[in-house]
Amino acid sequence: MTSAKRGRRAKRTPSRQEISLPDLTLTGTLCGALGMEIVEASAAGGIATMPVQGNTQPAGILHGGASIALAETIASVCALFHARAQHGPEAQAVGVNVTATHHRSVRNGDVTAMCRVQHLGAQLQTYLVEVRDRRGHLLCTATVSTMAMPPRGN
């Protein structure tokens, strides 16, 4: 017996797709200032990168706030795909909560944030983001909750 026959909805698995948001720009934003690049993104998750150089604290290691900004950015971009699928092409998504643990430091190279969905609700989404160095060492784990915002009337 299928889940639909039992009265439950079948679990939906978001598909990956290439970034196709012509209005998504990182230029002139904190993301651009930190040198972030979105590698891939969908409602299911995504990947973003950022250089360590220029994003360090006075001790010469990657600033924890930069790691958190990278985590929230990729989660928010992924949530944007979901928000637009749910509420139309003018919908937006914003981060509403971030909890992060910093596991180790890095002094150079690039870092990569890998994001995967934990919960996709009509209004609230939750993503787990792991930030790693070029050797694959885990630097930061973040849980990011986002909110889908339907278009507002003028």
MARLOMAR-466330 format. One record per atom (N, C-alpha, C, O): atom name; residue in three letters; residue number from 1; x, y, z. Coordinates in steps of 0.001 Angstrom, whole numbers, plus 500000, padded with zeros to 6 digits. Layout:
N
CA_Ala_NUM_X_Y_Z
...
***
This chain:
154
N_Met_1_500846_498826_500000
CA_Met_1_500000_500000_500000
C_Met_1_500891_501235_500000
O_Met_1_501815_501324_500808
N_Thr_2_500631_502186_499113
CA_Thr_2_501447_503392_499037
C_Thr_2_501080_504344_500157
O_Thr_2_500015_504225_500764
N_Ser_3_501974_505299_500431
CA_Ser_3_501702_506270_501485
C_Ser_3_500468_507106_501159
O_Ser_3_499741_507503_502070
N_Ala_4_500213_507381_499870
CA_Ala_4_499033_508164_499490
C_Ala_4_497756_507391_499810
O_Ala_4_496753_507985_500207
N_Lys_5_497790_506067_499638
CA_Lys_5_496610_505254_499936
C_Lys_5_496364_505173_501433
O_Lys_5_495234_504943_501866
N_Arg_6_497421_505363_502234
CA_Arg_6_497260_505337_503684
C_Arg_6_496857_506707_504228
O_Arg_6_496708_506873_505438
N_Gly_7_496683_507669_503357
CA_Gly_7_496267_508994_503806
C_Gly_7_497407_509929_504143
O_Gly_7_497173_511022_504657
N_Arg_8_498626_509528_503868
CA_Arg_8_499767_510408_504115
C_Arg_8_500316_510882_502791
O_Arg_8_500202_510216_501763
N_Arg_9_500908_512042_502850
CA_Arg_9_501551_512571_501655
C_Arg_9_502862_511872_501404
O_Arg_9_503603_511564_502338
N_Ala_10_503150_511620_500141
CA_Ala_10_504446_511042_499784
C_Ala_10_505532_512066_500075
O_Ala_10_505333_513262_499864
N_Lys_11_506672_511605_500555
CA_Lys_11_507788_512495_500845
C_Lys_11_508321_513081_499553
O_Lys_11_508595_512356_498597
N_Arg_12_508466_514397_499528
CA_Arg_12_508971_515087_498353
C_Arg_12_510460_515300_498494
O_Arg_12_510914_515814_499517
N_Thr_13_511209_514927_497523
CA_Thr_13_512649_515156_497519
C_Thr_13_512953_516239_496503
O_Thr_13_512742_516046_495306
N_Pro_14_513458_517401_496979
CA_Pro_14_513771_518481_496042
C_Pro_14_514861_518046_495070
O_Pro_14_515784_517320_495441
N_Ser_15_514747_518488_493846
CA_Ser_15_515754_518147_492843
C_Ser_15_516825_519231_492786
O_Ser_15_516557_520392_493096
N_Arg_16_518026_518854_492393
CA_Arg_16_519093_519833_492211
C_Arg_16_518909_520501_490863
O_Arg_16_518462_519868_489906
N_Gln_17_519241_521742_490785
CA_Gln_17_519170_522456_489531
C_Gln_17_520250_523516_489522
O_Gln_17_520740_523931_490572
N_Glu_18_520610_523943_488349
CA_Glu_18_521608_525000_488252
C_Glu_18_521014_526308_488724
O_Glu_18_519799_526504_488683
N_Ile_19_521871_527195_489168
CA_Ile_19_521397_528508_489575
C_Ile_19_520792_529189_488362
O_Ile_19_521447_529333_487329
N_Ser_20_519569_529598_488486
CA_Ser_20_518895_530252_487367
C_Ser_20_518161_531485_487859
O_Ser_20_517063_531797_487397
N_Leu_21_518769_532170_488784
CA_Leu_21_518164_533377_489323
C_Leu_21_518893_534590_488762
O_Leu_21_519932_534987_489290
N_Pro_22_518362_535178_487703
CA_Pro_22_519069_536295_487076
C_Pro_22_519227_537491_488010
O_Pro_22_520119_538313_487802
N_Asp_23_518385_537606_489031
CA_Asp_23_518484_538756_489925
C_Asp_23_519384_538483_491129
O_Asp_23_519548_539357_491981
N_Leu_24_519964_537297_491214
CA_Leu_24_520872_536972_492315
C_Leu_24_522248_537525_491991
O_Leu_24_522913_537071_491060
N_Thr_25_522662_538500_492764
CA_Thr_25_523990_539073_492563
C_Thr_25_524663_539240_493909
O_Thr_25_524028_539657_494878
N_Leu_26_525929_538920_493974
CA_Leu_26_526688_539081_495203
C_Leu_26_527485_540379_495193
O_Leu_26_528027_540786_496221
N_Thr_27_527558_541030_494034
CA_Thr_27_528291_542282_493908
C_Thr_27_527618_543362_494764
O_Thr_27_526399_543534_494736
N_Gly_28_528438_544073_495515
CA_Gly_28_527914_545151_496341
C_Gly_28_527272_544667_497635
O_Gly_28_526616_545446_498325
N_Thr_29_527452_543385_497976
CA_Thr_29_526891_542834_499208
C_Thr_29_528026_542375_500114
O_Thr_29_529187_542362_499704
N_Leu_30_527694_542002_501337
CA_Leu_30_528688_541421_502235
C_Leu_30_529286_540180_501595
O_Leu_30_530486_539930_501709
N_Cys_31_528442_539400_500918
CA_Cys_31_528908_538180_500250
C_Cys_31_530004_538495_499242
O_Cys_31_531023_537807_499184
N_Gly_32_529791_539524_498461
CA_Gly_32_530787_539935_497474
C_Gly_32_532047_540461_498132
O_Gly_32_533156_540180_497680
N_Ala_33_531875_541228_499205
CA_Ala_33_533033_541780_499910
C_Ala_33_533901_540683_500517
O_Ala_33_535119_540833_500616
N_Leu_34_533273_539579_500921
CA_Leu_34_534022_538465_501504
C_Leu_34_534565_537518_500444
O_Leu_34_535297_536581_500763
N_Gly_35_534209_537756_499179
CA_Gly_35_534712_536943_498073
C_Gly_35_533989_535620_497899
O_Gly_35_534555_534675_497350
N_Met_36_532760_535540_498353
CA_Met_36_531996_534295_498233
C_Met_36_531604_534024_496794
O_Met_36_531362_534944_496012
N_Glu_37_531545_532737_496458
CA_Glu_37_531036_532297_495160
C_Glu_37_530083_531142_495396
O_Glu_37_530393_530216_496145
N_Ile_38_528913_531196_494750
CA_Ile_38_527959_530099_494818
C_Ile_38_528338_529121_493712
O_Ile_38_528327_529490_492537
N_Val_39_528667_527899_494059
CA_Val_39_529071_526875_493096
C_Val_39_527839_526174_492534
O_Val_39_527720_525991_491323
N_Glu_40_526930_525787_493414
CA_Glu_40_525666_525184_492987
C_Glu_40_524656_525377_494102
O_Glu_40_525014_525525_495270
N_Ala_41_523384_525373_493717
CA_Ala_41_522336_525560_494728
C_Ala_41_521001_525055_494210
O_Ala_41_520694_525152_493022
N_Ser_42_520222_524520_495121
CA_Ser_42_518838_524124_494883
C_Ser_42_518164_524135_496243
O_Ser_42_518819_524381_497256
N_Ala_43_516877_523876_496280
CA_Ala_43_516181_523810_497558
C_Ala_43_516739_522695_498438
O_Ala_43_516642_522767_499663
N_Ala_44_517317_521671_497828
CA_Ala_44_517867_520528_498574
C_Ala_44_519208_520824_499229
O_Ala_44_519582_520159_500194
N_Gly_45_519931_521803_498725
CA_Gly_45_521234_522130_499279
C_Gly_45_522137_522759_498240
O_Gly_45_521726_522987_497103
N_Gly_46_523363_523036_498632
CA_Gly_46_524275_523674_497696
C_Gly_46_525687_523754_498224
O_Gly_46_526007_523249_499300
N_Ile_47_526519_524405_497436
CA_Ile_47_527937_524562_497749
C_Ile_47_528342_526001_497462
O_Ile_47_527963_526575_496442
N_Ala_48_529119_526574_498378
CA_Ala_48_529664_527917_498188
C_Ala_48_531108_527919_498686
O_Ala_48_531476_527133_499560
N_Thr_49_531915_528808_498121
CA_Thr_49_533312_528919_498531
C_Thr_49_533639_530353_498938
O_Thr_49_532903_531288_498622
N_Met_50_534752_530502_499641
CA_Met_50_535205_531817_500088
C_Met_50_536704_531729_500383
O_Met_50_537167_530725_500925
N_Pro_51_537460_532761_500035
CA_Pro_51_538887_532740_500374
C_Pro_51_539104_533052_501853
O_Pro_51_538312_533766_502468
N_Val_52_540171_532516_502409
CA_Val_52_540538_532851_503783
C_Val_52_541179_534231_503800
O_Val_52_540908_535043_504685
N_Gln_53_542042_534492_502802
CA_Gln_53_542745_535770_502740
C_Gln_53_541739_536916_502685
O_Gln_53_540812_536900_501875
N_Gly_54_541927_537896_503541
CA_Gly_54_541028_539047_503605
C_Gly_54_539860_538835_504542
O_Gly_54_539090_539763_504790
N_Asn_55_539714_537611_505076
CA_Asn_55_538596_537294_505968
C_Asn_55_539091_536726_507300
O_Asn_55_538463_535854_507899
N_Thr_56_540234_537247_507740
CA_Thr_56_540837_536743_508971
C_Thr_56_540608_537698_510132
O_Thr_56_540279_538869_509947
N_Gln_57_540791_537168_511319
CA_Gln_57_540789_537991_512523
C_Gln_57_542231_538410_512801
O_Gln_57_543139_537913_512135
N_Pro_58_542472_539292_513748
CA_Pro_58_543848_539749_514005
C_Pro_58_544850_538630_514276
O_Pro_58_546044_538814_514040
N_Ala_59_544398_537478_514764
CA_Ala_59_545305_536356_515031
C_Ala_59_545771_535675_513747
O_Ala_59_546616_534781_513801
N_Gly_60_545236_536082_512589
CA_Gly_60_545672_535525_511309
C_Gly_60_544920_534285_510876
O_Gly_60_545308_533640_509901
N_Ile_61_543849_533936_511578
CA_Ile_61_543034_532773_511201
C_Ile_61_541675_533245_510683
O_Ile_61_541256_534373_510941
N_Leu_62_541001_532364_509953
CA_Leu_62_539689_532706_509410
C_Leu_62_538766_533178_510529
O_Leu_62_538631_532515_511558
N_His_63_538145_534308_510321
CA_His_63_537222_534883_511300
C_His_63_535980_534007_511395
O_His_63_535406_533630_510373
N_Gly_64_535564_533681_512610
CA_Gly_64_534368_532871_512805
C_Gly_64_533130_533507_512201
O_Gly_64_532241_532806_511716
N_Gly_65_533067_534821_512230
CA_Gly_65_531927_535521_511636
C_Gly_65_531876_535344_510131
O_Gly_65_530795_535316_509544
N_Ala_66_533040_535225_509501
CA_Ala_66_533071_534985_508052
C_Ala_66_532541_533591_507739
O_Ala_66_531809_533410_506766
N_Ser_67_532905_532603_508560
CA_Ser_67_532376_531244_508373
C_Ser_67_530863_531234_508521
O_Ser_67_530159_530587_507745
N_Ile_68_530368_531951_509515
CA_Ile_68_528923_532009_509745
C_Ile_68_528228_532730_508592
O_Ile_68_527153_532315_508158
N_Ala_69_528835_533801_508096
CA_Ala_69_528246_534510_506956
C_Ala_69_528179_533604_505732
O_Ala_69_527194_533635_504994
N_Leu_70_529209_532802_505509
CA_Leu_70_529205_531860_504391
C_Leu_70_528096_530830_504568
O_Leu_70_527370_530528_503620
N_Ala_71_527963_530290_505773
CA_Ala_71_526926_529295_506050
C_Ala_71_525531_529879_505840
O_Ala_71_524686_529250_505202
N_Glu_72_525285_531067_506369
CA_Glu_72_523955_531674_506212
C_Glu_72_523681_532034_504760
O_Glu_72_522539_531952_504309
N_Thr_73_524700_532426_504032
CA_Thr_73_524512_532784_502628
C_Thr_73_524076_531581_501804
O_Thr_73_523089_531664_501074
N_Ile_74_524791_530464_501905
CA_Ile_74_524420_529320_501072
C_Ile_74_523060_528774_501501
O_Ile_74_522276_528363_500645
N_Ala_75_522760_528758_502787
CA_Ala_75_521443_528287_503239
C_Ala_75_520337_529209_502728
O_Ala_75_519286_528728_502304
N_Ser_76_520554_530506_502761
CA_Ser_76_519538_531453_502293
C_Ser_76_519317_531354_500785
O_Ser_76_518186_531478_500313
N_Val_77_520389_531130_500031
CA_Val_77_520246_530960_498579
C_Val_77_519446_529687_498292
O_Val_77_518562_529686_497435
N_Cys_78_519757_528612_499007
CA_Cys_78_518996_527366_498812
C_Cys_78_517534_527575_499188
O_Cys_78_516637_527110_498485
N_Ala_79_517296_528264_500282
CA_Ala_79_515926_528529_500721
C_Ala_79_515180_529399_499710
O_Ala_79_513959_529305_499590
N_Leu_80_515906_530238_498989
CA_Leu_80_515275_531081_497970
C_Leu_80_514644_530228_496868
O_Leu_80_513564_530552_496374
N_Phe_81_515307_529150_496487
CA_Phe_81_514726_528242_495488
C_Phe_81_513403_527670_496000
O_Phe_81_512417_527606_495266
N_His_82_513396_527260_497258
CA_His_82_512179_526700_497850
C_His_82_511089_527768_497967
O_His_82_509929_527511_497643
N_Ala_83_511457_528957_498426
CA_Ala_83_510479_530034_498595
C_Ala_83_509809_530375_497271
O_Ala_83_508597_530589_497220
N_Arg_84_510595_530426_496201
CA_Arg_84_510023_530768_494893
C_Arg_84_509180_529634_494327
O_Arg_84_508213_529884_493606
N_Ala_85_509531_528401_494642
CA_Ala_85_508695_527275_494212
C_Ala_85_507365_527283_494963
O_Ala_85_506334_526902_494408
N_Gln_86_507388_527712_496211
CA_Gln_86_506179_527734_497038
C_Gln_86_505308_528967_496806
O_Gln_86_504081_528871_496771
N_His_87_505953_530129_496647
CA_His_87_505226_531401_496680
C_His_87_505372_532263_495430
O_His_87_504866_533384_495399
N_Gly_88_506049_531767_494405
CA_Gly_88_506170_532522_493166
C_Gly_88_507511_533194_492988
O_Gly_88_508326_533225_493910
N_Pro_89_507746_533740_491788
CA_Pro_89_509064_534254_491417
C_Pro_89_509514_535510_492164
O_Pro_89_510688_535875_492093
N_Glu_90_508624_536163_492863
CA_Glu_90_509011_537370_493605
C_Glu_90_509265_537090_495089
O_Glu_90_509622_538002_495835
N_Ala_91_509086_535847_495522
CA_Ala_91_509292_535490_496927
C_Ala_91_510762_535658_497299
O_Ala_91_511642_535629_496439
N_Gln_92_511006_535829_498570
CA_Gln_92_512359_535959_499091
C_Gln_92_512548_534975_500239
O_Gln_92_511577_534404_500736
N_Ala_93_513772_534778_500655
CA_Ala_93_514089_533941_501815
C_Ala_93_515168_534652_502615
O_Ala_93_516105_535219_502053
N_Val_94_515027_534614_503925
CA_Val_94_516004_535264_504797
C_Val_94_516361_534339_505947
O_Val_94_515547_533524_506382
N_Gly_95_517584_534472_506432
CA_Gly_95_518009_533714_507600
C_Gly_95_517360_534305_508840
O_Gly_95_517290_535525_508989
N_Val_96_516882_533440_509735
CA_Val_96_516270_533910_510979
C_Val_96_516984_533386_512220
O_Val_96_516793_533919_513313
N_Asn_97_517809_532342_512065
CA_Asn_97_518556_531823_513201
C_Asn_97_519774_531053_512689
O_Asn_97_519683_530283_511733
N_Val_98_520908_531276_513342
CA_Val_98_522129_530534_513022
C_Val_98_522759_530081_514336
O_Val_98_522942_530870_515264
N_Thr_99_523082_528803_514391
CA_Thr_99_523831_528259_515510
C_Thr_99_525066_527600_514916
O_Thr_99_524962_526751_514030
N_Ala_100_526236_527993_515407
CA_Ala_100_527467_527482_514805
C_Ala_100_528456_527022_515866
O_Ala_100_528535_527578_516961
N_Thr_101_529200_525995_515505
CA_Thr_101_530302_525516_516330
C_Thr_101_531559_525546_515469
O_Thr_101_531576_525007_514363
N_His_102_532608_526177_515982
CA_His_102_533885_526245_515270
C_His_102_534780_525135_515814
O_His_102_535057_525092_517013
N_His_103_535230_524243_514943
CA_His_103_535979_523065_515350
C_His_103_537492_523250_515255
O_His_103_538232_522747_516101
N_Arg_104_537946_523955_514249
CA_Arg_104_539386_524176_514074
C_Arg_104_539586_525417_513236
O_Arg_104_538629_525965_512689
N_Ser_105_540831_525866_513132
CA_Ser_105_541137_527101_512399
C_Ser_105_541874_526795_511102
O_Ser_105_542349_525684_510867
N_Val_106_541946_527829_510275
CA_Val_106_542683_527740_509017
C_Val_106_543291_529124_508752
O_Val_106_542697_530145_509100
N_Arg_107_544474_529150_508136
CA_Arg_107_545181_530413_507909
C_Arg_107_545248_530836_506448
O_Arg_107_545512_532004_506161
N_Asn_108_545014_529908_505517
CA_Asn_108_545127_530275_504104
C_Asn_108_544285_529359_503241
O_Asn_108_543688_528395_503722
N_Gly_109_544247_529677_501953
CA_Gly_109_543483_528873_501004
C_Gly_109_542037_529323_500908
O_Gly_109_541700_530461_501236
N_Asp_110_541203_528428_500462
CA_Asp_110_539770_528677_500355
C_Asp_110_539045_527730_501290
O_Asp_110_539569_526679_501658
N_Val_111_537832_528111_501673
CA_Val_111_536971_527216_502436
C_Val_111_535720_526953_501610
O_Val_111_535308_527781_500798
N_Thr_112_535126_525790_501830
CA_Thr_112_533935_525387_501092
C_Thr_112_532824_525058_502076
O_Thr_112_533028_524314_503035
N_Ala_113_531651_525618_501828
CA_Ala_113_530467_525331_502636
C_Ala_113_529564_524396_501854
O_Ala_113_529164_524696_500729
N_Met_114_529249_523263_502458
CA_Met_114_528322_522304_501855
C_Met_114_527062_522305_502706
O_Met_114_527100_522083_503916
N_Cys_115_525942_522563_502035
CA_Cys_115_524669_522762_502701
C_Cys_115_523696_521675_502273
O_Cys_115_523612_521329_501095
N_Arg_116_522956_521134_503254
CA_Arg_116_521906_520171_502901
C_Arg_116_520672_520458_503753
O_Arg_116_520764_520865_504911
N_Val_117_519531_520232_503144
CA_Val_117_518267_520534_503804
C_Val_117_517990_519538_504922
O_Val_117_518284_518348_504804
N_Gln_118_517425_520044_505999
CA_Gln_118_516950_519219_507099
C_Gln_118_515430_519237_507179
O_Gln_118_514803_518239_507536
N_His_119_514840_520397_506837
CA_His_119_513383_520561_506901
C_His_119_512958_521612_505877
O_His_119_513543_522693_505803
N_Leu_120_511938_521286_505091
CA_Leu_120_511388_522234_504121
C_Leu_120_509911_522461_504433
O_Leu_120_509051_521701_503987
N_Gly_121_509630_523489_505186
CA_Gly_121_508249_523848_505464
C_Gly_121_507825_524989_504563
O_Gly_121_508662_525619_503916
N_Ala_122_506533_525257_504518
CA_Ala_122_506026_526352_503688
C_Ala_122_506582_527696_504136
O_Ala_122_506790_528586_503311
N_Gln_123_506825_527854_505443
CA_Gln_123_507351_529120_505953
C_Gln_123_508761_529008_506511
O_Gln_123_509570_529916_506322
N_Leu_124_509071_527912_507197
CA_Leu_124_510364_527763_507853
C_Leu_124_511133_526594_507259
O_Leu_124_510585_525509_507063
N_Gln_125_512408_526830_506976
CA_Gln_125_513287_525798_506439
C_Gln_125_514521_525720_507352
O_Gln_125_514927_526717_507949
N_Thr_126_515098_524542_507448
CA_Thr_126_516312_524379_508243
C_Thr_126_517351_523640_507411
O_Thr_126_517057_522631_506770
N_Tyr_127_518574_524166_507436
CA_Tyr_127_519692_523592_506687
C_Tyr_127_520858_523322_507616
O_Tyr_127_521092_524063_508571
N_Leu_128_521588_522253_507328
CA_Leu_128_522829_521941_508021
C_Leu_128_523970_522286_507072
O_Leu_128_523990_521843_505924
N_Val_129_524913_523076_507559
CA_Val_129_526030_523527_506718
C_Val_129_527345_523125_507388
O_Val_129_527553_523359_508579
N_Glu_130_528227_522512_506590
CA_Glu_130_529572_522175_507045
C_Glu_130_530564_523001_506248
O_Glu_130_530535_522999_505017
N_Val_131_531433_523703_506943
CA_Val_131_532485_524494_506304
C_Val_131_533790_523726_506483
O_Val_131_534171_523376_507600
N_Arg_132_534472_523468_505361
CA_Arg_132_535706_522679_505379
C_Arg_132_536827_523418_504656
O_Arg_132_536578_524250_503784
N_Asp_133_538064_523102_505031
CA_Asp_133_539211_523666_504329
C_Asp_133_539512_522821_503089
O_Asp_133_538819_521840_502820
N_Arg_134_540545_523203_502338
CA_Arg_134_540843_522509_501080
C_Arg_134_541300_521068_501286
O_Arg_134_541287_520275_500345
N_Arg_135_541700_520727_502494
CA_Arg_135_542093_519341_502806
C_Arg_135_540906_518507_503298
O_Arg_135_541040_517309_503547
N_Gly_136_539762_519144_503432
CA_Gly_136_538575_518436_503890
C_Gly_136_538364_518447_505391
O_Gly_136_537431_517817_505889
N_His_137_539219_519156_506121
CA_His_137_539060_519240_507572
C_His_137_537822_520074_507913
O_His_137_537597_521135_507331
N_Leu_138_537036_519585_508851
CA_Leu_138_535835_520285_509283
C_Leu_138_536216_521481_510144
O_Leu_138_536841_521324_511192
N_Leu_139_535838_522674_509700
CA_Leu_139_536150_523908_510416
C_Leu_139_534978_524396_511252
O_Leu_139_535152_524862_512378
N_Cys_140_533786_524285_510688
CA_Cys_140_532605_524855_511329
C_Cys_140_531367_524057_510922
O_Cys_140_531221_523664_509764
N_Thr_141_530493_523827_511875
CA_Thr_141_529196_523233_511605
C_Thr_141_528145_524256_511999
O_Thr_141_528185_524787_513109
N_Ala_142_527210_524537_511109
CA_Ala_142_526165_525521_511397
C_Ala_142_524799_524960_511048
O_Ala_142_524627_524281_510036
N_Thr_143_523844_525253_511893
CA_Thr_143_522443_524984_511598
C_Thr_143_521817_526337_511316
O_Thr_143_521877_527250_512140
N_Val_144_521211_526456_510131
CA_Val_144_520644_527736_509699
C_Val_144_519154_527553_509437
O_Val_144_518751_526705_508642
N_Ser_145_518347_528355_510113
CA_Ser_145_516911_528367_509846
C_Ser_145_516597_529597_509003
O_Ser_145_517093_530692_509265
N_Thr_146_515770_529395_507997
CA_Thr_146_515395_530472_507091
C_Thr_146_513882_530578_507026
O_Thr_146_513161_529634_507349
N_Met_147_513419_531733_506608
CA_Met_147_511988_531956_506453
C_Met_147_511680_532345_505023
O_Met_147_512306_533240_504455
N_Ala_148_510698_531653_504448
CA_Ala_148_510221_531999_503109
C_Ala_148_509262_533172_503242
O_Ala_148_508359_533153_504079
N_Met_149_509457_534176_502426
CA_Met_149_508631_535378_502493
C_Met_149_507887_535557_501173
O_Met_149_508495_535890_500156
N_Pro_150_506564_535336_501187
CA_Pro_150_505781_535558_499967
C_Pro_150_505910_537011_499526
O_Pro_150_506238_537872_500342
N_Pro_151_505661_537296_498256
CA_Pro_151_505750_538679_497789
C_Pro_151_504793_539568_498572
O_Pro_151_503685_539158_498918
N_Arg_152_505234_540780_498841
CA_Arg_152_504396_541755_499544
C_Arg_152_503727_542654_498524
O_Arg_152_504320_543013_497507
N_Gly_153_502484_543013_498808
CA_Gly_153_501797_543979_497954
C_Gly_153_502352_545363_498159
O_Gly_153_502818_545691_499251
N_Asn_154_502311_546187_497123
CA_Asn_154_502875_547548_497242
C_Asn_154_501963_548450_497987
O_Asn_154_502277_549625_498179
***
